[in-house]
């Protein structure tokens, strides 16, 4: 099986995740892309900002929406290092992001292929195309290392 190069957006999300880990945050990074250009990015800041909504995806979506001056991110993609939780999946739906690319699956807290499976509900307002496993090995290793060092 051929190994494809990691998209630049996922590389940036992984770098953001690593920065979060160094700062003592759970190492998750997210990047919003429109027409091949990064327009929003973020990493987890829940502890730093004492904000339970300070997830990487929420921050990246907020930054992109501010840049575009629009709450709808139609035609944009989001790259995340970890399967989004239910809250973040809901935000992705409400923002009308076209595609979601994520690295590692999250059997404990994920809301896309695990847990709530937000996009599967008939009440879901918008379902993005979903692509998994992009940068999975590196994303999973960042998380394993982070939690191993804290135990």
C-alpha positions in Angstrom: 0.0 0.0 0.0 1.4 3.4 -1.0 1.9 6.0 1.7 0.5 9.4 0.7 2.2 12.6 1.9 0.6 14.3 4.8 -1.5 17.4 3.7 0.1 20.7 4.8 -3.0 21.5 6.8 -2.8 18.3 8.8 1.0 18.9 9.3 0.1 22.3 10.8 -2.6 20.8 12.9 -0.1 18.3 14.3 2.3 21.1 15.0 -0.4 23.0 16.9 -1.2 19.8 18.8 2.4 19.4 19.8 2.5 23.1 21.0 -0.6 22.4 23.1 1.0 19.4 24.7 4.1 21.4 25.7 1.8 24.0 27.3 0.1 21.2 29.4 -3.0 21.0 27.3 -4.3 17.8 25.7 -2.5 17.8 22.4 -5.2 18.4 19.8 -4.8 20.9 16.9 -7.2 22.0 14.2 -7.0 24.0 11.0 -9.7 25.5 8.8 -8.9 25.7 5.1 -10.6 27.6 2.2 -9.3 27.4 -1.3 -6.1 25.8 -0.2 -5.3 28.5 2.3 -5.4 28.3 6.1 -7.9 30.8 7.4 -8.3 29.6 11.0 -6.3 27.5 13.4 -6.3 26.5 17.0 -5.2 24.1 19.7 -6.8 23.0 22.9 -6.9 25.9 25.5 -9.3 24.5 28.0 -6.9 24.7 30.9 -5.1 27.8 29.8 -8.3 29.8 29.4 -10.3 28.0 32.0 -12.9 27.4 29.3 -14.5 24.0 28.8 -15.4 25.1 25.2 -11.8 25.9 24.4 -11.3 22.9 22.1 -9.0 23.2 19.1 -11.9 22.9 16.6 -14.0 25.6 18.3 -11.1 28.0 18.3 -10.2 27.3 14.6 -13.8 27.8 13.6 -14.1 31.0 15.5 -10.9 32.4 13.9 -12.1 31.4 10.4 -15.5 32.9 10.9 -14.0 36.1 12.1 -11.7 36.3 9.1 -14.5 35.6 6.7 -16.9 37.8 8.6 -19.5 35.1 8.3 -20.8 32.4 10.7 -21.1 30.0 7.8 -17.9 28.4 6.6 -19.4 27.0 3.3 -16.7 25.6 1.0 -14.2 25.3 3.9 -12.6 22.1 5.2 -11.4 21.4 8.8 -8.4 19.2 9.7 -8.2 17.9 13.2 -5.7 15.6 14.9 -8.4 13.8 16.9 -11.9 12.7 16.2 -14.1 15.6 17.3 -16.3 15.3 20.4 -20.1 15.8 20.2 -19.7 19.6 20.9 -17.2 20.1 18.2 -19.1 17.9 15.7 -22.1 20.1 16.4 -20.1 23.2 15.7 -18.7 21.7 12.5 -22.3 21.1 11.4 -23.6 24.5 12.4 -20.7 26.2 10.6 -21.5 24.2 7.4 -18.0 23.0 6.9 -17.8 21.0 3.7 -15.3 18.3 4.8 -13.8 17.0 8.0 -10.4 15.3 8.0 -9.2 13.8 11.2 -6.3 11.7 12.4 -6.8 9.5 15.5 -10.1 8.0 16.4 -11.4 8.7 20.0 -13.4 5.7 21.3 -13.9 7.4 24.7 -14.9 10.9 23.7 -15.5 11.0 20.0 -18.7 12.2 18.5 -18.3 11.3 14.9 -17.6 7.5 14.5 -18.0 6.8 18.2 -20.3 8.0 21.0 -23.0 10.4 19.9 -22.3 10.1 16.2 -23.7 13.6 15.7 -23.7 13.5 11.9 -25.9 10.3 11.8 -28.9 12.0 13.5 -31.8 13.0 11.3 -31.8 16.3 13.3 -28.3 17.1 12.1 -28.5 20.3 10.1 -25.5 19.6 7.9 -23.3 16.6 7.4 -19.8 17.2 6.1 -17.9 14.6 4.1 -15.7 12.8 6.7 -12.2 11.4 6.1 -10.4 9.6 8.9 -6.9 8.3 9.6 -5.0 11.3 8.1 -1.9 11.7 10.3 -3.3 9.1 12.7 0.0 7.5 13.8 1.6 10.8 14.7 -1.6 12.2 16.3 -2.1 9.0 18.4 1.5 9.1 19.5 1.3 12.7 20.7 -1.7 11.7 22.8 -0.1 8.5 24.2 3.1 10.4 25.1 1.1 13.2 26.8 -1.0 10.9 29.0 1.9 8.5 29.7 4.0 11.4 31.1 1.1 12.4 33.4 0.5 9.0 34.9 
